[in-house]
Every structure is written in structure tokens, then in C-alpha cells.
Amino acid sequence: MFQLAVITRFGIGYEPFLPSFNIAGAPPKGVSYGLNLEPFPYSESLKGLIFSCLYEDPRFRPSPLELRTEVARGLKVAIANGGTVDPWDYFHPPVVAPAPPAEPPVVPPPAVPPPAVAPEPPPPIVTPAPMPLIPSTCQHIFKQGDNSGKKCGASCMTFRDVINAGNQRCQRHPRDRFP
């Protein structure tokens, strides 16, 4: 309010001061602003309202309702005396904008079921075929005696598997693991 009435038009000082005059018909309640506002051609009620709005301590300032009441009273007096009044749009209640439309809820797309495919049968359990057993004869070669250099040729007591088929031994001639 002080800027509207004083600074923008007249460029006067704005330091705090303790007024030596009455504000709104009463002694000042504390430090205010707007020094040298007295000589300007405003009504005493408007200057008093401006000074009361500019009290340094917020407790001494008028409430919005008191401010609106005082402004409305001043407007009636000004109109009754033939004055022109600018529109006071600032004192009308604010127009509340309508709430923005709510965003539509996010609906997840329907779950697409997987295609109906029969499960594959489990792989067959493969059991290895048993090793073929073959009848064999002892493959031990004699190193001494009359049969030196010859194979034993005795029938082995059991069948041997294919892995050992080429070098079977009888019980009398066991295989040497470490030659």
C-alpha cells in the first residue's frame, strides 16, 4: 500500500520512524514507515489507514476485515461527495479456478494368456545298453619254460567286458597293473 501511495508517485523516504502525529485519530502504537506522507493531498482517513498498515509490529496492523471495512466506508464517502472511484477488484473474493479434470486411471492391458499348446513330453530316460560280454581265453604270454613266448589259452572263469576283451587273464595269471 505504501508503494502504491508514496514511492511510485512521490519518491519519498521509507525509513522507519515513530510518528509525532495521530494515526487514524489515535496516538501512534509504535514504529511505522512513510515519513513525510503528511503533506500529500490524500484524505486524513486514507493516510491514517496507510500508516496503520505500515506499522513495524504486525500486531498493530489492521486485519483484512478491518481494512476492507475502512476502504468500503471511504469509498461511500468519496462517491457521496461526487468523486470518481476506480474499481477495487483486489477486494473481491478470489475466483477459484475449477479443479483440473482427473487423469483417467491407468488400466493395464488385459493379460494375454499364452497359446494353448500341449506340453512337450519329457525326454525319454535313456539307460545305456549293458556291455556285451564275450567268452574269452587267457592272453598271458609265458616268458620262461617250455611254453616261453606262447599264450596261456586257458578258458577264463567268467566272461569279460569288451573293454578288456583283447587282454583277458585267467585266475592263475592275474593282470599286472604296474609292469
Backbone as CSV, one residue per row, in Angstrom:
resi,resn,N_x,N_y,N_z,CA_x,CA_y,CA_z,C_x,C_y,C_z
1,MET,0.825,-1.180,0.000,0.000,0.000,0.000,0.878,1.255,0.000
2,PHE,1.935,1.197,0.770,2.852,2.331,0.839,3.454,2.599,-0.538
3,GLN,3.844,1.560,-1.249,4.418,1.743,-2.575,3.394,2.333,-3.534
4,LEU,2.151,1.875,-3.443,1.120,2.411,-4.326,0.890,3.899,-4.074
5,ALA,0.877,4.279,-2.814,0.538,5.654,-2.464,1.719,6.603,-2.489
6,VAL,2.911,6.129,-2.237,4.011,7.048,-1.993,5.185,6.859,-2.941
7,ILE,5.798,5.710,-2.886,7.071,5.541,-3.592,6.912,5.696,-5.096
8,THR,5.892,5.072,-5.680,5.766,5.121,-7.133,5.424,6.521,-7.634
9,ARG,4.816,7.370,-6.776,4.422,8.706,-7.236,5.374,9.803,-6.768
10,PHE,5.792,9.708,-5.543,6.487,10.859,-4.973,7.939,10.590,-4.597
11,GLY,8.339,9.355,-4.488,9.731,9.043,-4.209,10.236,9.565,-2.884
12,ILE,9.449,9.486,-1.832,9.897,9.973,-0.530,10.601,8.861,0.223
13,GLY,11.159,9.217,1.375,11.888,8.246,2.179,10.995,7.136,2.718
14,TYR,11.604,6.042,3.067,10.834,4.908,3.571,11.484,4.293,4.798
15,GLU,12.306,5.045,5.516,12.938,4.542,6.722,11.913,4.497,7.857
16,PRO,12.094,3.592,8.833,11.149,3.538,9.956,11.264,4.792,10.832
17,PHE,10.142,5.174,11.435,10.142,6.342,12.325,8.988,6.189,13.306
18,LEU,9.048,6.941,14.396,7.960,6.983,15.368,7.155,8.244,15.061
19,PRO,5.922,8.081,14.565,5.140,9.262,14.165,4.897,10.210,15.346
20,SER,4.914,11.533,15.046,4.635,12.552,16.066,3.205,13.054,15.938
21,PHE,2.416,12.417,15.102,1.030,12.808,14.850,0.126,11.599,15.081
22,ASN,-1.167,11.860,15.162,-2.141,10.783,15.367,-2.310,9.967,14.087
23,ILE,-2.497,8.677,14.266,-2.751,7.783,13.133,-4.166,7.249,13.310
24,ALA,-5.023,7.499,12.320,-6.428,7.084,12.338,-7.115,7.625,13.591
25,GLY,-6.783,8.867,13.965,-7.439,9.523,15.093,-6.944,9.090,16.451
26,ALA,-5.870,8.340,16.538,-5.355,7.875,17.829,-3.843,8.065,17.850
27,PRO,-3.254,8.135,19.058,-1.790,8.255,19.124,-1.130,7.031,18.477
28,PRO,0.066,7.182,17.913,0.733,6.043,17.263,1.012,4.918,18.254
29,LYS,0.910,3.681,17.759,1.105,2.494,18.611,2.536,1.982,18.559
30,GLY,3.335,2.484,17.634,4.709,2.032,17.516,5.360,2.604,16.276
31,VAL,6.497,2.048,15.909,7.267,2.500,14.751,6.491,2.178,13.484
32,SER,6.524,3.128,12.534,5.843,2.948,11.255,6.785,3.401,10.142
33,TYR,6.305,3.374,8.930,7.072,3.812,7.761,6.272,4.897,7.055
34,GLY,6.865,5.534,6.055,6.145,6.529,5.269,6.358,7.949,5.746
35,LEU,7.553,8.288,6.201,7.873,9.642,6.671,7.527,10.659,5.581
36,ASN,7.045,11.810,5.981,6.674,12.904,5.078,5.457,12.587,4.214
37,LEU,4.619,11.669,4.646,3.386,11.394,3.910,2.326,12.453,4.234
38,GLU,2.498,13.144,5.355,1.512,14.130,5.807,1.258,15.256,4.796
39,PRO,2.273,15.809,4.129,1.983,16.958,3.256,1.256,16.605,1.955
40,PHE,1.069,15.319,1.637,0.469,14.970,0.350,-1.049,15.078,0.394
41,PRO,-1.675,15.302,-0.771,-3.107,15.623,-0.821,-4.029,14.408,-0.719
42,TYR,-3.811,13.559,0.240,-4.718,12.434,0.465,-5.595,12.765,1.664
43,SER,-6.721,12.118,1.780,-7.592,12.355,2.936,-6.901,11.848,4.191
44,GLU,-7.285,12.447,5.323,-6.681,12.035,6.592,-6.993,10.572,6.900
45,SER,-8.193,10.108,6.535,-8.545,8.706,6.817,-7.685,7.756,5.982
46,LEU,-7.387,8.131,4.720,-6.545,7.268,3.881,-5.117,7.258,4.400
47,LYS,-4.589,8.427,4.765,-3.227,8.464,5.306,-3.146,7.680,6.614
48,GLY,-4.164,7.794,7.460,-4.183,7.028,8.704,-4.231,5.526,8.442
49,LEU,-5.006,5.133,7.432,-5.082,3.708,7.078,-3.741,3.210,6.539
50,ILE,-3.094,4.041,5.717,-1.788,3.652,5.168,-0.768,3.506,6.293
51,PHE,-0.697,4.474,7.201,0.252,4.383,8.313,-0.034,3.179,9.201
52,SER,-1.319,2.897,9.450,-1.637,1.745,10.308,-1.257,0.430,9.624
53,CYS,-1.316,0.396,8.301,-0.885,-0.822,7.580,0.631,-0.977,7.604
54,LEU,1.342,0.128,7.838,2.803,0.111,7.773,3.469,0.044,9.138
55,TYR,2.704,-0.282,10.188,3.337,-0.466,11.496,4.375,-1.578,11.400
56,GLU,5.475,-1.356,12.094,6.538,-2.363,12.084,6.090,-3.641,12.790
57,ASP,5.352,-3.506,13.868,4.857,-4.660,14.627,3.532,-5.128,14.009
58,PRO,3.456,-6.357,13.527,2.236,-6.840,12.867,0.998,-6.812,13.761
59,ARG,1.177,-6.818,15.082,0.015,-6.793,15.985,-0.774,-5.490,15.865
60,PHE,-0.115,-4.417,15.450,-0.778,-3.114,15.362,-1.422,-2.882,13.995
61,ARG,-1.169,-3.715,13.051,-1.730,-3.554,11.705,-3.195,-3.997,11.694
62,PRO,-4.018,-3.412,10.811,-5.422,-3.837,10.740,-5.537,-5.221,10.099
63,SER,-6.587,-5.939,10.506,-6.837,-7.253,9.905,-7.409,-7.036,8.504
64,PRO,-7.421,-8.051,7.669,-8.019,-7.889,6.335,-9.481,-7.428,6.401
65,LEU,-10.235,-7.905,7.388,-11.636,-7.485,7.508,-11.723,-6.004,7.896
66,GLU,-10.883,-5.555,8.843,-10.867,-4.137,9.226,-10.445,-3.264,8.047
67,LEU,-9.478,-3.732,7.301,-9.001,-2.987,6.142,-10.101,-2.863,5.094
68,ARG,-10.786,-3.939,4.833,-11.857,-3.936,3.831,-13.015,-3.027,4.288
69,THR,-13.347,-3.082,5.563,-14.429,-2.238,6.092,-14.080,-0.759,5.961
70,GLU,-12.857,-0.406,6.305,-12.424,1.002,6.225,-12.390,1.490,4.778
71,VAL,-11.935,0.635,3.859,-11.897,1.019,2.444,-13.317,1.198,1.920
72,ALA,-14.232,0.293,2.269,-15.623,0.409,1.810,-16.254,1.705,2.336
73,ARG,-15.993,2.061,3.601,-16.524,3.302,4.182,-15.957,4.513,3.438
74,GLY,-14.663,4.490,3.139,-14.049,5.597,2.401,-14.601,5.721,0.990
75,LEU,-14.894,4.587,0.353,-15.470,4.631,-0.996,-16.860,5.270,-0.966
76,LYS,-17.663,4.941,0.030,-19.011,5.521,0.134,-18.935,7.037,0.306
77,VAL,-18.019,7.486,1.132,-17.862,8.932,1.354,-17.404,9.611,0.070
78,ALA,-16.458,8.981,-0.655,-15.952,9.576,-1.893,-17.053,9.661,-2.944
79,ILE,-17.871,8.636,-3.067,-18.951,8.637,-4.059,-20.021,9.662,-3.669
80,ALA,-20.320,9.761,-2.363,-21.321,10.724,-1.898,-20.877,12.158,-2.156
81,ASN,-19.582,12.414,-2.178,-19.047,13.760,-2.432,-18.777,14.001,-3.911
82,GLY,-19.233,13.073,-4.784,-19.102,13.269,-6.227,-17.769,12.835,-6.796
83,GLY,-16.977,12.116,-6.053,-15.684,11.651,-6.556,-15.838,10.431,-7.465
84,THR,-14.851,10.240,-8.305,-14.840,9.037,-9.150,-13.957,7.998,-8.471
85,VAL,-14.376,6.781,-8.594,-13.677,5.701,-7.896,-13.265,4.641,-8.907
86,ASP,-12.014,4.253,-8.843,-11.539,3.153,-9.688,-12.095,1.845,-9.140
87,PRO,-12.243,0.839,-9.994,-12.733,-0.453,-9.482,-11.707,-1.075,-8.536
88,TRP,-12.201,-1.660,-7.466,-11.341,-2.279,-6.461,-11.456,-3.788,-6.582
89,ASP,-10.959,-4.317,-7.642,-11.051,-5.766,-7.860,-10.261,-6.555,-6.828
90,TYR,-9.290,-5.887,-6.225,-8.461,-6.611,-5.260,-9.240,-7.009,-4.008
91,PHE,-10.358,-6.321,-3.742,-11.108,-6.598,-2.524,-12.234,-7.600,-2.727
92,HIS,-12.418,-8.050,-3.937,-13.410,-9.102,-4.171,-12.773,-10.440,-3.845
93,PRO,-13.598,-11.395,-3.419,-13.010,-12.709,-3.139,-12.402,-13.287,-4.414
94,PRO,-11.346,-14.019,-4.287,-10.704,-14.576,-5.483,-11.620,-15.583,-6.170
95,VAL,-11.510,-15.601,-7.476,-12.267,-16.579,-8.249,-11.448,-17.861,-8.252
96,VAL,-12.054,-18.874,-7.738,-11.347,-20.148,-7.646,-11.526,-20.885,-8.962
97,ALA,-10.428,-21.209,-9.562,-10.480,-21.952,-10.824,-10.990,-23.359,-10.559
98,PRO,-11.716,-23.898,-11.522,-12.174,-25.278,-11.314,-10.982,-26.221,-11.264
99,ALA,-11.182,-27.257,-10.535,-10.110,-28.257,-10.419,-9.863,-28.880,-11.786
100,PRO,-8.616,-29.142,-12.102,-8.349,-29.782,-13.394,-8.990,-31.162,-13.417
101,PRO,-9.380,-31.582,-14.601,-10.006,-32.912,-14.664,-9.016,-33.977,-14.210
102,ALA,-9.578,-34.920,-13.539,-8.729,-36.016,-13.053,-8.230,-36.819,-14.243
103,GLU,-7.016,-37.230,-14.128,-6.476,-38.051,-15.201,-7.155,-39.402,-15.160
104,PRO,-7.442,-39.937,-16.324,-8.102,-41.247,-16.314,-7.188,-42.275,-15.661
105,PRO,-7.793,-43.188,-14.935,-6.953,-44.199,-14.287,-6.238,-45.047,-15.331
106,VAL,-5.055,-45.402,-14.986,-4.266,-46.234,-15.890,-4.733,-47.674,-15.723
107,VAL,-5.293,-48.178,-16.792,-5.779,-49.556,-16.766,-4.767,-50.406,-17.520
108,PRO,-4.201,-51.379,-16.862,-3.236,-52.216,-17.578,-3.948,-52.999,-18.676
109,PRO,-3.254,-53.240,-19.766,-3.879,-54.017,-20.836,-4.211,-55.414,-20.322
110,PRO,-5.257,-55.992,-20.884,-5.614,-57.336,-20.403,-4.471,-58.309,-20.658
111,ALA,-4.321,-59.170,-19.708,-3.257,-60.170,-19.832,-3.634,-61.149,-20.939
112,VAL,-2.716,-61.338,-21.835,-2.953,-62.273,-22.933,-2.479,-63.645,-22.473
113,PRO,-3.409,-64.587,-22.424,-2.963,-65.914,-21.989,-2.046,-66.526,-23.046
114,PRO,-1.108,-67.303,-22.626,-0.229,-67.933,-23.608,-1.047,-68.898,-24.467
115,PRO,-0.600,-69.115,-25.690,-1.355,-70.026,-26.558,-1.445,-71.416,-25.920
116,ALA,-2.602,-72.006,-26.148,-2.823,-73.338,-25.573,-2.026,-74.358,-26.382
117,VAL,-0.908,-74.714,-25.862,-0.045,-75.701,-26.513,0.162,-76.827,-25.514
118,ALA,-0.016,-78.012,-26.020,0.193,-79.163,-25.139,1.664,-79.205,-24.737
119,PRO,1.926,-79.480,-23.492,3.326,-79.536,-23.081,4.044,-80.680,-23.784
120,GLU,5.291,-80.422,-24.058,6.078,-81.468,-24.715,6.299,-82.610,-23.738
121,PRO,6.289,-83.813,-24.262,6.542,-84.945,-23.361,7.986,-84.877,-22.865
122,PRO,8.212,-85.349,-21.677,9.582,-85.316,-21.169,10.475,-86.211,-22.026
123,PRO,11.735,-85.869,-22.097,12.631,-86.712,-22.900,12.691,-88.117,-22.299
124,PRO,12.826,-89.093,-23.169,12.872,-90.468,-22.652,14.131,-90.682,-21.805
125,ILE,13.978,-91.484,-20.823,15.116,-91.817,-19.971,15.916,-92.889,-20.692
126,VAL,17.133,-92.522,-21.002,17.988,-93.447,-21.757,18.861,-94.200,-20.769
127,THR,18.733,-95.479,-20.806,19.619,-96.313,-19.990,20.619,-96.957,-20.930
128,PRO,21.860,-96.879,-20.604,22.857,-97.451,-21.509,22.674,-98.964,-21.615
129,ALA,22.928,-99.434,-22.794,22.843,-100.888,-23.012,23.982,-101.553,-22.254
130,PRO,23.725,-102.690,-21.711,24.804,-103.372,-20.994,25.939,-103.708,-21.954
131,MET,27.118,-103.668,-21.422,28.282,-104.008,-22.244,28.184,-105.479,-22.639
132,PRO,28.422,-105.740,-23.890,28.350,-107.159,-24.293,29.478,-107.961,-23.648
133,LEU,29.121,-109.057,-23.142,30.110,-109.945,-22.531,30.459,-111.041,-23.535
134,ILE,31.703,-111.313,-23.592,32.152,-112.329,-24.564,32.960,-113.398,-23.851
135,PRO,32.862,-114.635,-24.312,33.726,-115.675,-23.728,35.163,-115.386,-24.135
136,SER,36.097,-115.639,-23.248,37.482,-115.327,-23.576,38.441,-116.387,-23.049
137,THR,39.640,-116.274,-23.556,40.719,-117.158,-23.108,41.839,-116.286,-22.589
138,CYS,42.670,-116.804,-21.729,43.753,-116.063,-21.105,44.762,-115.658,-22.163
139,GLN,45.141,-114.387,-22.137,46.073,-113.846,-23.115,47.492,-113.712,-22.558
140,HIS,47.759,-114.330,-21.401,49.072,-114.238,-20.779,50.103,-114.954,-21.654
141,ILE,51.239,-114.292,-21.873,52.316,-114.894,-22.659,53.383,-115.350,-21.683
142,PHE,53.712,-116.621,-21.805,54.734,-117.181,-20.918,56.087,-116.632,-21.305
143,LYS,56.901,-116.349,-20.297,58.220,-115.801,-20.557,59.329,-116.808,-20.276
144,GLN,58.994,-117.895,-19.640,60.001,-118.906,-19.295,59.447,-120.304,-19.564
145,GLY,60.292,-121.187,-19.548,59.886,-122.591,-19.639,59.597,-123.042,-21.052
146,ASP,59.004,-124.252,-21.146,58.734,-124.871,-22.434,57.778,-124.026,-23.276
147,ASN,56.860,-123.367,-22.651,55.856,-122.584,-23.392,56.285,-121.127,-23.551
148,SER,57.543,-120.804,-23.419,58.029,-119.438,-23.491,57.610,-118.821,-24.820
149,GLY,56.964,-117.605,-24.721,56.527,-116.883,-25.911,55.138,-117.282,-26.362
150,LYS,54.534,-118.307,-25.738,53.195,-118.746,-26.142,52.155,-118.184,-25.175
151,LYS,50.901,-118.127,-25.650,49.793,-117.692,-24.804,49.343,-118.836,-23.948
152,CYS,48.813,-118.476,-22.776,48.293,-119.494,-21.857,47.123,-120.196,-22.511
153,GLY,46.139,-119.469,-23.014,44.992,-120.023,-23.717,43.954,-120.676,-22.834
154,ALA,44.144,-120.655,-21.509,43.168,-121.278,-20.615,41.876,-120.482,-20.669
155,SER,40.768,-121.159,-20.530,39.471,-120.504,-20.520,39.339,-119.709,-19.228
156,CYS,38.920,-118.466,-19.376,38.737,-117.630,-18.192,37.490,-118.092,-17.471
157,MET,37.491,-117.908,-16.184,36.398,-118.386,-15.349,35.101,-117.627,-15.637
158,THR,35.190,-116.362,-16.042,33.989,-115.560,-16.276,34.107,-114.865,-17.608
159,PHE,32.980,-114.348,-18.051,33.011,-113.524,-19.259,33.617,-112.162,-18.919
160,ARG,34.314,-111.579,-19.835,34.921,-110.258,-19.624,34.204,-109.229,-20.494
161,ASP,34.257,-107.991,-20.061,33.594,-106.975,-20.880,34.459,-106.606,-22.068
162,VAL,33.865,-105.878,-22.992,34.530,-105.565,-24.255,35.796,-104.759,-24.034
163,ILE,35.819,-103.920,-23.023,36.987,-103.079,-22.800,38.227,-103.926,-22.585
164,ASN,38.102,-104.995,-21.863,39.254,-105.838,-21.568,39.325,-107.070,-22.464
165,ALA,38.521,-107.112,-23.495,38.423,-108.330,-24.313,39.733,-108.701,-24.969
166,GLY,40.561,-107.708,-25.304,41.796,-108.040,-26.007,42.903,-108.549,-25.114
167,ASN,42.786,-108.515,-23.821,43.876,-108.917,-22.943,43.324,-109.580,-21.686
168,GLN,42.546,-110.632,-21.881,41.932,-111.324,-20.752,42.956,-112.196,-20.045
169,ARG,42.707,-112.422,-18.762,43.617,-113.248,-17.970,42.819,-114.262,-17.183
170,CYS,43.434,-115.354,-16.971,42.813,-116.364,-16.119,43.197,-116.084,-14.679
171,GLN,42.683,-116.903,-13.752,42.966,-116.640,-12.346,44.406,-116.951,-11.987
172,ARG,45.045,-117.826,-12.735,46.443,-118.151,-12.452,47.372,-117.037,-12.910
173,HIS,46.946,-116.299,-13.901,47.798,-115.233,-14.439,47.077,-113.871,-14.310
174,PRO,46.999,-113.297,-13.131,46.316,-112.009,-12.988,47.071,-110.909,-13.739
175,ARG,46.347,-109.914,-14.098,46.937,-108.809,-14.854,47.839,-108.000,-13.933
176,ASP,49.012,-107.683,-14.425,49.931,-106.827,-13.678,49.523,-105.368,-13.942
177,ARG,49.179,-104.685,-12.912,48.772,-103.280,-13.085,49.988,-102.390,-13.321
178,PHE,51.109,-102.797,-12.752,52.325,-101.998,-12.914,53.410,-102.883,-13.483
179,PRO,53.536,-102.983,-14.793,54.522,-103.896,-15.409,55.947,-103.542,-15.066
